């Protein structure tokens, strides 16, 4: 009877978990694996004495699977202790403590936090290792899900040698004329890809009503004043102490000015707290500004003395208390407010005739100096897990995008030229960042013959019979003057950024069209855009390499959305162009594959300091950063013990 009851309960359990079994990812203390993979390793049939094969039922197979997967508490504790260099005696003691607190399975232990394990008397180092193993399992399961989303184009899989190749990116020529698109993802994996980009939240902060002045709320006199400000900071003027700023920077000043004036009208004058949604849903977006006709920047910077900064400082305090902005956002606002105050009140001269900043500016600078540490060490608002890709996953994504350049649909129909052109452009945007992890501005402003240059040279090599053989080679590089990149004022002209040769066929097809032996023989150095290239399909009205579908140049938001939309569709991660810099630095520093000299060279190559590389772009946790030190100390202690024994 007991045996029959046990069999009935096993069958019921199998039926209960069967619907989820094929797709569920389980954590087996540091190792994540899918039910499908486990099931494929388990025999579904057994041979009888006469050689006949008896098929097992699904219930029997699942029950056997559960038995095979189960790891005992003793084995789990012993394995964890081995990872931190502790022996069998320690494992026995820890197992006894856990059983004394009624814990019998590894799953129960994995569900506890570090503080929970320490509270029951488990050593803190053991508890930390359990947490690390759980994190490893989570990451491994996430990578498996991404790999499943990216899938494998049959041709790509063959070219990659069946396992994705050395780094996942093959590059080379675009798919041929008879190549079809990979079959569309269906089912659960396609759900995230169909989600509207705006509905995917990658920040823990809640959405708040907008407060800045809208264009239709700005009085005519104020619009003229803001226009003068924009022209003034982007051109040289009498009394200007610094060189003109870029249009993008001036646009930032403009947006901050609208925010400051919107706060002044809606909150300071109108009494709105800036966080509560409007009671009347018919109002346009939020509380109306009711901006006075004579509204001016001088209303928020009323004088050039220190008191003239009072409203700006109150605005910063409101951003912190009511809007909950991060220190980095507050630092950005401060930089723009200082620029606005400088433009509005100019500079003054001291008794020696030297130019000096007005007190209103110096008051804001004092606030800025106090916020520097907070801005550099503040936490990130974004949920990194929602948009982070490990570097190998990013390279596999690049290769997948190349196969989306196929000229035929997955059913064999011809695709419109504009669709293929956009696919080629998407691939190039991702691929260029794979070999030159630069800011997205480089992609937006790339221009053939100016910042994108082809250098050709003769490469000498020993031929047959001792003859010297000359081979014509070319190198595509990105060249930046100090005005072409963000930190050019600090680092000057930038070293040439060399593009990977795997990129050349697609890049040249985008610029010039299919290979033409006669044209190629004349060289690439002085060639201009061709009407045969994929770029021409978008009918661009500018000189930039890349173009929006409507023929206009890319702007910051549109390029970022296009990038994130492609990554979201194929990986489920809302990756953005700038995050690629963080991903590659985190990979290089985390894997320990570069020397200090190489890391310093990489920082120069990417246009930032080695300090910024360590502090800003390296996204490893503190635990990941100190992990090598733990292993080092263990090795030091082991060698000391061995030396003493000798």
QUIPEWO-V191015 format. One record per residue. N is the residue number from 1. RES is the residue in three letters. PSI is psi in whole degrees, 0 to 359 (999 if undefined). Layout:
<<N | RES | PSI> <N | RES | PSI>>
This chain:
<<1 | UNK | 317> <2 | UNK | 321> <3 | UNK | 318> <4 | UNK | 320> <5 | UNK | 319> <6 | UNK | 318> <7 | UNK | 322> <8 | UNK | 317> <9 | UNK | 323> <10 | UNK | 317> <11 | UNK | 320> <12 | UNK | 320> <13 | UNK | 318> <14 | UNK | 317> <15 | UNK | 327> <16 | UNK | 323> <17 | UNK | 350> <18 | UNK | 316> <19 | UNK | 327> <20 | UNK | 346> <21 | UNK | 315> <22 | UNK | 339> <23 | UNK | 359> <24 | UNK | 140> <25 | UNK | 125> <26 | UNK | 156> <27 | UNK | 118> <28 | UNK | 70> <29 | UNK | 73> <30 | UNK | 349> <31 | UNK | 119> <32 | UNK | 135> <33 | UNK | 153> <34 | UNK | 155> <35 | UNK | 326> <36 | UNK | 317> <37 | UNK | 319> <38 | UNK | 317> <39 | UNK | 326> <40 | UNK | 339> <41 | UNK | 348> <42 | UNK | 136> <43 | UNK | 140> <44 | UNK | 359> <45 | UNK | 157> <46 | UNK | 150> <47 | UNK | 132> <48 | UNK | 184> <49 | UNK | 329> <50 | UNK | 8> <51 | UNK | 352> <52 | UNK | 145> <53 | UNK | 125> <54 | UNK | 120> <55 | UNK | 138> <56 | UNK | 148> <57 | UNK | 163> <58 | UNK | 322> <59 | UNK | 318> <60 | UNK | 320> <61 | UNK | 317> <62 | UNK | 320> <63 | UNK | 316> <64 | UNK | 323> <65 | UNK | 317> <66 | UNK | 322> <67 | UNK | 319> <68 | UNK | 321> <69 | UNK | 332> <70 | UNK | 130> <71 | UNK | 134> <72 | UNK | 158> <73 | UNK | 321> <74 | UNK | 316> <75 | UNK | 321> <76 | UNK | 312> <77 | UNK | 319> <78 | UNK | 320> <79 | UNK | 319> <80 | UNK | 318> <81 | UNK | 322> <82 | UNK | 326> <83 | UNK | 333> <84 | UNK | 14> <85 | UNK | 23> <86 | UNK | 153> <87 | UNK | 189> <88 | UNK | 324> <89 | UNK | 317> <90 | UNK | 321> <91 | UNK | 319> <92 | UNK | 317> <93 | UNK | 316> <94 | UNK | 321> <95 | UNK | 319> <96 | UNK | 320> <97 | UNK | 317> <98 | UNK | 317> <99 | UNK | 328> <100 | UNK | 337> <101 | UNK | 18> <102 | UNK | 29> <103 | UNK | 127> <104 | UNK | 347> <105 | UNK | 154> <106 | UNK | 327> <107 | UNK | 321> <108 | UNK | 323> <109 | UNK | 318> <110 | UNK | 336> <111 | UNK | 350> <112 | UNK | 149> <113 | UNK | 171> <114 | UNK | 318> <115 | UNK | 324> <116 | UNK | 316> <117 | UNK | 319> <118 | UNK | 327> <119 | UNK | 332> <120 | UNK | 4> <121 | UNK | 10> <122 | UNK | 138> <123 | UNK | 141> <124 | UNK | 325> <125 | UNK | 322> <126 | UNK | 316> <127 | UNK | 320> <128 | UNK | 323> <129 | UNK | 323> <130 | UNK | 317> <131 | UNK | 319> <132 | UNK | 321> <133 | UNK | 321> <134 | UNK | 319> <135 | UNK | 320> <136 | UNK | 319> <137 | UNK | 319> <138 | UNK | 314> <139 | UNK | 318> <140 | UNK | 319> <141 | UNK | 321> <142 | UNK | 319> <143 | UNK | 323> <144 | UNK | 321> <145 | UNK | 320> <146 | UNK | 316> <147 | UNK | 323> <148 | UNK | 324> <149 | UNK | 316> <150 | UNK | 331> <151 | UNK | 199> <152 | UNK | 113> <153 | UNK | 132> <154 | UNK | 316> <155 | UNK | 320> <156 | UNK | 319> <157 | UNK | 320> <158 | UNK | 316> <159 | UNK | 330> <160 | UNK | 1> <161 | UNK | 18> <162 | UNK | 343> <163 | UNK | 15> <164 | UNK | 2> <165 | UNK | 183> <166 | UNK | 318> <167 | UNK | 6> <168 | UNK | 343> <169 | UNK | 118> <170 | UNK | 316> <171 | UNK | 213> <172 | UNK | 202> <173 | UNK | 151> <174 | UNK | 160> <175 | UNK | 142> <176 | UNK | 177> <177 | UNK | 340> <178 | UNK | 9> <179 | UNK | 137> <180 | UNK | 157> <181 | UNK | 149> <182 | UNK | 148> <183 | UNK | 135> <184 | UNK | 144> <185 | UNK | 136> <186 | UNK | 170> <187 | UNK | 213> <188 | UNK | 323> <189 | UNK | 335> <190 | UNK | 347> <191 | UNK | 314> <192 | UNK | 322> <193 | UNK | 333> <194 | UNK | 354> <195 | UNK | 136> <196 | UNK | 137> <197 | UNK | 322> <198 | UNK | 339> <199 | UNK | 352> <200 | UNK | 110> <201 | UNK | 126> <202 | UNK | 17> <203 | UNK | 149> <204 | UNK | 352> <205 | UNK | 143> <206 | UNK | 155> <207 | UNK | 135> <208 | UNK | 155> <209 | UNK | 145> <210 | UNK | 152> <211 | UNK | 343> <212 | UNK | 156> <213 | UNK | 133> <214 | UNK | 161> <215 | UNK | 324> <216 | UNK | 355> <217 | UNK | 352> <218 | UNK | 120> <219 | UNK | 158> <220 | UNK | 317> <221 | UNK | 320> <222 | UNK | 322> <223 | UNK | 319> <224 | UNK | 319> <225 | UNK | 317> <226 | UNK | 324> <227 | UNK | 319> <228 | UNK | 321> <229 | UNK | 315> <230 | UNK | 316> <231 | UNK | 325> <232 | UNK | 320> <233 | UNK | 346> <234 | UNK | 4> <235 | UNK | 159> <236 | UNK | 143> <237 | UNK | 161> <238 | UNK | 130> <239 | UNK | 356> <240 | UNK | 122> <241 | UNK | 337> <242 | UNK | 165> <243 | UNK | 156> <244 | UNK | 151> <245 | UNK | 166> <246 | UNK | 158> <247 | UNK | 321> <248 | UNK | 318> <249 | UNK | 318> <250 | UNK | 324> <251 | UNK | 325> <252 | UNK | 318> <253 | UNK | 320> <254 | UNK | 317> <255 | UNK | 320> <256 | UNK | 323> <257 | UNK | 318> <258 | UNK | 322> <259 | UNK | 315> <260 | UNK | 314> <261 | UNK | 326> <262 | UNK | 318> <263 | UNK | 319> <264 | UNK | 317> <265 | UNK | 313> <266 | UNK | 320> <267 | UNK | 307> <268 | UNK | 315> <269 | UNK | 324> <270 | UNK | 346> <271 | UNK | 8> <272 | UNK | 143> <273 | UNK | 348> <274 | UNK | 358> <275 | UNK | 331> <276 | UNK | 129> <277 | UNK | 152> <278 | UNK | 145> <279 | UNK | 324> <280 | UNK | 109> <281 | UNK | 348> <282 | UNK | 347> <283 | UNK | 148> <284 | UNK | 105> <285 | UNK | 310> <286 | UNK | 191> <287 | UNK | 136> <288 | UNK | 147> <289 | UNK | 325> <290 | UNK | 46> <291 | UNK | 131> <292 | UNK | 152> <293 | UNK | 332> <294 | UNK | 19> <295 | UNK | 136> <296 | UNK | 162> <297 | UNK | 336> <298 | UNK | 346> <299 | UNK | 331> <300 | UNK | 344> <301 | UNK | 72> <302 | UNK | 338> <303 | UNK | 167> <304 | UNK | 355> <305 | UNK | 179> <306 | UNK | 327> <307 | UNK | 340> <308 | UNK | 346> <309 | UNK | 1> <310 | UNK | 314> <311 | UNK | 322> <312 | UNK | 320> <313 | UNK | 322> <314 | UNK | 323> <315 | UNK | 318> <316 | UNK | 320> <317 | UNK | 321> <318 | UNK | 319> <319 | UNK | 321> <320 | UNK | 314> <321 | UNK | 316> <322 | UNK | 324> <323 | UNK | 345> <324 | UNK | 38> <325 | UNK | 156> <326 | UNK | 160> <327 | UNK | 326> <328 | UNK | 321> <329 | UNK | 321> <330 | UNK | 321> <331 | UNK | 320> <332 | UNK | 315> <333 | UNK | 318> <334 | UNK | 317> <335 | UNK | 318> <336 | UNK | 321> <337 | UNK | 321> <338 | UNK | 317> <339 | UNK | 320> <340 | UNK | 317> <341 | UNK | 321> <342 | UNK | 315> <343 | UNK | 320> <344 | UNK | 317> <345 | UNK | 356> <346 | UNK | 205> <347 | UNK | 171> <348 | UNK | 169> <349 | UNK | 144> <350 | UNK | 188> <351 | UNK | 343> <352 | UNK | 3> <353 | UNK | 6> <354 | UNK | 146> <355 | UNK | 143> <356 | UNK | 157> <357 | UNK | 153> <358 | UNK | 154> <359 | UNK | 327> <360 | UNK | 323> <361 | UNK | 316> <362 | UNK | 327> <363 | UNK | 319> <364 | UNK | 325> <365 | UNK | 322> <366 | UNK | 320> <367 | UNK | 320> <368 | UNK | 317> <369 | UNK | 326> <370 | UNK | 344> <371 | UNK | 358> <372 | UNK | 312> <373 | UNK | 317> <374 | UNK | 320> <375 | UNK | 325> <376 | UNK | 336> <377 | UNK | 3> <378 | UNK | 156> <379 | UNK | 160> <380 | UNK | 138> <381 | UNK | 334> <382 | UNK | 150> <383 | UNK | 103> <384 | UNK | 325> <385 | UNK | 336> <386 | UNK | 348> <387 | UNK | 1> <388 | UNK | 135> <389 | UNK | 132> <390 | UNK | 152> <391 | UNK | 317> <392 | UNK | 323> <393 | UNK | 323> <394 | UNK | 318> <395 | UNK | 323> <396 | UNK | 324> <397 | UNK | 319> <398 | UNK | 315> <399 | UNK | 321> <400 | UNK | 321> <401 | UNK | 328> <402 | UNK | 320> <403 | UNK | 347> <404 | UNK | 359> <405 | UNK | 8> <406 | UNK | 141> <407 | UNK | 350> <408 | UNK | 150> <409 | UNK | 173> <410 | UNK | 345> <411 | UNK | 1> <412 | UNK | 2> <413 | UNK | 152> <414 | UNK | 133> <415 | UNK | 149> <416 | UNK | 146> <417 | UNK | 323> <418 | UNK | 323> <419 | UNK | 317> <420 | UNK | 320> <421 | UNK | 317> <422 | UNK | 324> <423 | UNK | 317> <424 | UNK | 318> <425 | UNK | 317> <426 | UNK | 315> <427 | UNK | 315> <428 | UNK | 322> <429 | UNK | 315> <430 | UNK | 319> <431 | UNK | 322> <432 | UNK | 319> <433 | UNK | 338> <434 | UNK | 332> <435 | UNK | 340> <436 | UNK | 84> <437 | UNK | 75> <438 | UNK | 179> <439 | UNK | 157> <440 | UNK | 343> <441 | UNK | 325> <442 | UNK | 319> <443 | UNK | 317> <444 | UNK | 321> <445 | UNK | 9> <446 | UNK | 129> <447 | UNK | 126> <448 | UNK | 130> <449 | UNK | 344> <450 | UNK | 295> <451 | UNK | 341> <452 | UNK | 113> <453 | UNK | 140> <454 | UNK | 122> <455 | UNK | 128> <456 | UNK | 145> <457 | UNK | 162> <458 | UNK | 125> <459 | UNK | 118> <460 | UNK | 137> <461 | UNK | 153> <462 | UNK | 125> <463 | UNK | 197> <464 | UNK | 153> <465 | UNK | 30> <466 | UNK | 7> <467 | UNK | 151> <468 | UNK | 124> <469 | UNK | 128> <470 | UNK | 128> <471 | UNK | 129> <472 | UNK | 123> <473 | UNK | 162> <474 | UNK | 151> <475 | UNK | 123> <476 | UNK | 127> <477 | UNK | 158> <478 | UNK | 124> <479 | UNK | 131> <480 | UNK | 128> <481 | UNK | 171> <482 | UNK | 334> <483 | UNK | 354> <484 | UNK | 356> <485 | UNK | 162> <486 | UNK | 314> <487 | UNK | 25> <488 | UNK | 328> <489 | UNK | 332> <490 | UNK | 326> <491 | UNK | 351> <492 | UNK | 202> <493 | UNK | 140> <494 | UNK | 147> <495 | UNK | 150> <496 | UNK | 134> <497 | UNK | 110> <498 | UNK | 128> <499 | UNK | 147> <500 | UNK | 140> <501 | UNK | 336> <502 | UNK | 341> <503 | UNK | 339> <504 | UNK | 311> <505 | UNK | 316> <506 | UNK | 319> <507 | UNK | 316> <508 | UNK | 327> <509 | UNK | 326> <510 | UNK | 319> <511 | UNK | 317> <512 | UNK | 343> <513 | UNK | 193> <514 | UNK | 154> <515 | UNK | 135> <516 | UNK | 108> <517 | UNK | 320> <518 | UNK | 314> <519 | UNK | 318> <520 | UNK | 328> <521 | UNK | 333> <522 | UNK | 348> <523 | UNK | 168> <524 | UNK | 349> <525 | UNK | 315> <526 | UNK | 13> <527 | UNK | 144> <528 | UNK | 183> <529 | UNK | 141> <530 | UNK | 148> <531 | UNK | 352> <532 | UNK | 350> <533 | UNK | 160> <534 | UNK | 331> <535 | UNK | 322> <536 | UNK | 338> <537 | UNK | 339> <538 | UNK | 0> <539 | UNK | 58> <540 | UNK | 145> <541 | UNK | 31> <542 | UNK | 179> <543 | UNK | 3> <544 | UNK | 154> <545 | UNK | 316> <546 | UNK | 153> <547 | UNK | 149> <548 | UNK | 163> <549 | UNK | 334> <550 | UNK | 8> <551 | UNK | 354> <552 | UNK | 159> <553 | UNK | 155> <554 | UNK | 143> <555 | UNK | 175> <556 | UNK | 309> <557 | UNK | 319> <558 | UNK | 319> <559 | UNK | 319> <560 | UNK | 318> <561 | UNK | 318> <562 | UNK | 317> <563 | UNK | 310> <564 | UNK | 323> <565 | UNK | 319> <566 | UNK | 316> <567 | UNK | 320> <568 | UNK | 318> <569 | UNK | 324> <570 | UNK | 337> <571 | UNK | 346> <572 | UNK | 6> <573 | UNK | 134> <574 | UNK | 61> <575 | UNK | 145> <576 | UNK | 163> <577 | UNK | 318> <578 | UNK | 333> <579 | UNK | 341> <580 | UNK | 323> <581 | UNK | 316> <582 | UNK | 320> <583 | UNK | 317> <584 | UNK | 322> <585 | UNK | 318> <586 | UNK | 321> <587 | UNK | 313> <588 | UNK | 314> <589 | UNK | 325> <590 | UNK | 324> <591 | UNK | 347> <592 | UNK | 36> <593 | UNK | 9> <594 | UNK | 144> <595 | UNK | 171> <596 | UNK | 321> <597 | UNK | 321> <598 | UNK | 323> <599 | UNK | 321> <600 | UNK | 320> <601 | UNK | 322> <602 | UNK | 320> <603 | UNK | 320> <604 | UNK | 319> <605 | UNK | 323> <606 | UNK | 358> <607 | UNK | 37> <608 | UNK | 172> <609 | UNK | 162> <610 | UNK | 330> <611 | UNK | 319> <612 | UNK | 325> <613 | UNK | 317> <614 | UNK | 319> <615 | UNK | 326> <616 | UNK | 313> <617 | UNK | 338> <618 | UNK | 107> <619 | UNK | 13> <620 | UNK | 148> <621 | UNK | 166> <622 | UNK | 323> <623 | UNK | 320> <624 | UNK | 325> <625 | UNK | 326> <626 | UNK | 354> <627 | UNK | 316> <628 | UNK | 328> <629 | UNK | 325> <630 | UNK | 314> <631 | UNK | 324> <632 | UNK | 315> <633 | UNK | 321> <634 | UNK | 318> <635 | UNK | 320> <636 | UNK | 315> <637 | UNK | 322> <638 | UNK | 315> <639 | UNK | 322> <640 | UNK | 318> <641 | UNK | 320> <642 | UNK | 321> <643 | UNK | 320> <644 | UNK | 323> <645 | UNK | 327> <646 | UNK | 999>>
